[in-house]
Amino acid sequence: MSIREIQKILDQLGFPQAFNTEQTAICVISLFDNHPKLLRIHDIIVHARKYLGKNYAENTRESIRKLSLKRLVNHGLAIFNKDDPSRSINSGKWNQCLTDEFYTILKSSQKDRPSLIKSWTKLHKNLKENSIDTTHKVSIKISDNKHLDLSPGPHNTLERHIIENLVHSKIKQPEVVYVGDTKKKMLYVNEDLVAKLGIILDKHDKLPDVIVWSKSDKKFFVIESVTSVGPVEESRKSEINNIINKKASKNYSIVYITAFLDRRTFAKFSSKIASDSFVWIAAEPDGLIHFSKKGIDL
């Protein structure tokens, strides 16, 4: 794909004009050519030099990161550290890749592309994605007097929808126990409630993204935010049960929920969803999909 074609597509997706540069287009082409491989900035520079005739110096790394890659991530077109969202920004393994949705748009035919762009734009408008500045954190209201600021990105944007829409509309008398962040694993822990319930949350455990206690139903609701990895599979149900019950010798009832931004992402993981668990889609917030082991009588 040409630089001009990439810039045209970015423009159609509402990407900020100030950052729709040749450098950004080069980054997109490099990531597209290597998808789904996870590339470091060094890898992008090497690819641009070897295949695109752009001899970027290594000291342009910060410009590439701040003015192109971060803007693509913020606009929902790329992902940082898909293999490990908690990775430090100073790590030599820091990487990026295109979202599957953006990759699909780029590889689509001229005939199919307009409808894909229209669907993407409608979805992201509905979800109120922040497409202006990657320095804007994702603010979440977890109670009347408590707000959290999460690091920017699609994963944490979905967490905001989980807490502000799913939790407060579907769970009776909810009390947020735990919220993770892509950069700070144990961003919020309700220590008083954890002590009262007698459970043990350890930073070394593979904790779910959101844990909520229903004061009315006396049960836990455990929710995984999935934009690229990590749905509630059968093995994950067992891991979560061990975290909440086995370690503390408890026997709490747990409701398992996997949350997605849209149906397209859900479709990629539908075969992996555990039985007796639920799926919630942010773009269609009123419904829940129940993967029932027993089924229903018609």
Secondary structure by P-SEA (a helix, b strand, c coil): ccaaaaaaaaaaaccccccccaaaaaaaaaaaaaccccccaaaaaaaaaccccccccccaaaaaacccaaaaaaaccccccccccccccccccccccccaaaaaaaaccccaaaaaaaaaaaaaaaaccccccccccccccccccbbbbbcccaaaaaaaaaaacccccccccccccccccccccccccaaaaaaaabbbbbcccccccbbbbcccccbbbbbbbccccccccaaaaaaaaaacccccccbbbbbbbbbbccaaaaaaccccccccbbbbbcccccbbbbbccccccc
